[in-house]
Amino acid sequence: MKVLIDTNIVLDIALNRKPFVEHAALLWRLAEQKEIMACLSNTSITDIFYIVKKHADQDKARSFIADILDTFSLVDIDEEGFREALNSDMKDFEDAVQYVICTRNGCDALATRNKIDFGNSPNVVDPAELIERINATGT
């Protein structure tokens, strides 16, 4: 299963945000064990670095980004994709970009904690739903 992991889930790990870190860490382990192909938007990397550096320091931020690069596949978006996101019905542009990245890169699901912001978009799941789906299918 190919899954786009939203920035908020990765930040749950980096910042040890309770109670969310438990499911986020489990998804990270599934990615490390190659039980899922976990993808992260390349647009998220600088945001994650900035936020981790702000809450910790530059060395921790660099180390965390290195861990991300060892665990996740990066997926990207082009000008046409940004235009698609701009013209979508989603109110939050960043969420629209994440959704376009997910669909354009053939991901089976987009895992996020703010599922409601994606409206009725298909295959948008929260971490607990994704874990349940993985356990049910064995992939």
FIZA-481538 format. One line per 4 residues: number of its first residue (from 1); for each residue x, z, y of C-alpha. Coordinates in steps of 0.1 Angstrom, whole numbers, plus 5000, padded with zeros to 4 digits. Example, Ala and Ser with C-alpha at 12.3 -4.5 7.8 and 13.67 -1.06 7.14 Angstrom:
2
1 = 5123/5078/4955; 5137/5071/4989 .
This chain:
139
1 = 5000/5000/5000; 5013/4990/5034; 5004/5015/5061; 5010/5015/5099 .
5 = 5017/5051/5109; 5006/5059/5144; 5030/5076/5168; 5011/5109/5169 .
9 = 5017/5115/5132; 5054/5110/5135; 5054/5133/5165; 5036/5160/5144 .
13 = 5067/5161/5122; 5093/5160/5150; 5075/5187/5170; 5063/5207/5140 .
17 = 5028/5206/5153; 5006/5228/5132; 4983/5223/5114; 4990/5186/5114 .
21 = 5025/5187/5102; 5015/5193/5066; 4998/5160/5061; 5023/5141/5083 .
25 = 5052/5155/5062; 5034/5144/5030; 5030/5109/5043; 5067/5109/5052 .
29 = 5077/5120/5017; 5055/5092/5002; 5073/5068/5024; 5107/5081/5013 .
33 = 5097/5079/4977; 5085/5043/4983; 5050/5052/4971; 5037/5036/5003 .
37 = 5054/5011/5025; 5052/5030/5058; 5055/5010/5089; 5060/5021/5125 .
41 = 5055/5000/5156; 5088/4992/5173; 5070/5000/5205; 5068/5037/5193 .
45 = 5105/5042/5189; 5114/5047/5226; 5083/5069/5231; 5092/5091/5202 .
49 = 5128/5094/5214; 5117/5104/5249; 5092/5130/5237; 5116/5146/5211 .
53 = 5144/5146/5237; 5121/5163/5262; 5112/5190/5237; 5146/5194/5220 .
57 = 5177/5176/5231; 5193/5142/5229; 5212/5149/5196; 5180/5159/5179 .
61 = 5162/5128/5192; 5189/5105/5180; 5190/5121/5146; 5153/5119/5143 .
65 = 5153/5082/5152; 5180/5076/5126; 5158/5093/5100; 5129/5071/5111 .
69 = 5150/5040/5107; 5160/5051/5072; 5124/5057/5061; 5100/5033/5079 .
73 = 5098/4996/5083; 5095/4985/5119; 5068/4960/5128; 5064/4943/5161 .
77 = 5041/4925/5184; 5045/4894/5205; 5030/4882/5238; 4999/4868/5221 .
81 = 4994/4901/5203; 4996/4920/5236; 4970/4896/5251; 4948/4902/5221 .
85 = 4951/4939/5227; 4943/4935/5264; 4911/4916/5256; 4899/4940/5228 .
89 = 4870/4963/5232; 4892/4994/5228; 4894/5015/5259; 4929/5028/5252 .
93 = 4955/5000/5255; 4981/5017/5233; 4956/5021/5205; 4946/4985/5208 .
97 = 4983/4975/5205; 4987/4996/5174; 4956/4981/5158; 4967/4945/5166 .
101 = 5002/4953/5152; 4985/4967/5120; 4963/4936/5115; 4990/4910/5124 .
105 = 5015/4926/5100; 4992/4927/5070; 4989/4965/5068; 4962/4978/5045 .
109 = 4955/5008/5067; 4964/5024/5101; 4969/5062/5098; 4962/5081/5130 .
113 = 4949/5115/5141; 4928/5100/5168; 4906/5078/5146; 4876/5081/5169 .
117 = 4895/5062/5196; 4896/5031/5173; 4858/5029/5172; 4845/5013/5140 .
121 = 4877/4994/5133; 4881/4989/5096; 4909/5006/5076; 4917/5032/5103 .
125 = 4920/5065/5085; 4933/5100/5093; 4962/5113/5072; 4940/5134/5049 .
129 = 4918/5103/5041; 4949/5082/5035; 4964/5108/5011; 4931/5110/4993 .
133 = 4930/5072/4990; 4966/5071/4977; 4958/5098/4951; 4927/5080/4940 .
137 = 4944/5046/4935; 4978/5059/4924; 4994/5037/4951 .
